[in-house]
Amino acid sequence: MKKKIRLEITAAGEIRAKTIGMNDEECLDYVEILEELLDAETIDSTFTEEFLRAQQHQYQEEQTEVKQQTEVKGE
């Protein structure tokens, strides 16, 4: 999937940004850039479902690897 940033400007003048196609902490690299470009300050930030799914998948892979290494050692 192509990496994108979707911006929304609300009627109250708030600017909301959502990253698309970024599955790791790479999205955090864009916070400072957006603040500078938009002359804005981050008030609130949350991870997208994409990020959380990727983190969960990575954790599960790491746990599987640890389990396999433990079985090989005979523990």
C-alpha positions as CSV (number, residue, x, y, z in Angstrom):
1,M,0.0,0.0,0.0
2,K,1.2,3.5,-0.8
3,K,2.1,5.7,2.1
4,K,-0.2,8.7,2.6
5,I,-1.1,11.3,5.1
6,R,-4.7,12.4,5.2
7,L,-5.4,15.9,6.6
8,E,-8.8,17.2,7.8
9,I,-9.5,20.8,8.8
10,T,-12.6,21.0,11.0
11,A,-15.0,23.9,11.1
12,A,-13.5,24.8,14.4
13,G,-10.1,25.1,12.7
14,E,-8.6,22.0,14.2
15,I,-6.2,20.1,11.9
16,R,-6.4,16.3,12.1
17,A,-3.9,14.0,10.4
18,K,-4.0,10.3,9.8
19,T,-1.3,8.2,8.3
20,I,-2.2,5.5,5.9
21,G,0.0,2.6,4.8
22,M,2.6,3.0,7.6
23,N,2.8,0.0,9.9
24,D,5.5,0.9,12.3
25,E,6.7,3.9,14.2
26,E,7.6,5.6,11.0
27,C,4.4,7.6,11.3
28,L,5.9,9.4,14.3
29,D,8.6,10.9,12.1
30,Y,5.9,12.9,10.4
31,V,4.5,14.6,13.5
32,E,7.3,17.2,13.7
33,I,7.2,17.8,10.0
34,L,3.5,18.4,10.0
35,E,3.7,20.8,12.9
36,E,6.3,22.8,11.1
37,L,4.5,22.8,7.8
38,L,1.1,23.7,9.3
39,D,2.5,26.0,12.0
40,A,0.6,23.9,14.5
41,E,1.1,22.1,17.8
42,T,0.1,18.5,18.5
43,I,-2.6,18.4,21.1
44,D,-3.5,14.7,21.0
45,S,-2.0,11.7,19.3
46,T,-3.1,8.1,19.1
47,F,-1.9,5.1,17.1
48,T,-4.0,3.8,14.2
49,E,-5.5,0.3,14.1
50,E,-2.9,-0.5,11.4
51,F,-0.1,0.3,13.8
52,L,-1.6,-1.6,16.7
53,R,-2.2,-4.7,14.5
54,A,1.4,-4.6,13.3
55,Q,2.6,-4.3,16.9
56,Q,0.5,-7.2,18.0
57,H,1.7,-9.3,15.0
58,Q,5.3,-8.5,15.8
59,Y,4.8,-9.5,19.5
60,Q,3.3,-12.8,18.5
61,E,6.2,-13.6,16.2
62,E,8.7,-12.8,18.9
63,Q,6.8,-15.0,21.4
64,T,6.8,-17.9,18.8
65,E,10.5,-17.5,18.2
66,V,11.2,-17.5,22.0
67,K,9.1,-20.7,22.4
68,Q,10.9,-22.4,19.5
69,Q,14.3,-21.5,20.9
70,T,13.3,-22.8,24.3
71,E,12.1,-26.1,22.8
72,V,15.4,-26.5,20.9
73,K,17.3,-26.1,24.1
74,G,15.2,-28.7,25.8
75,E,13.9,-26.5,28.5
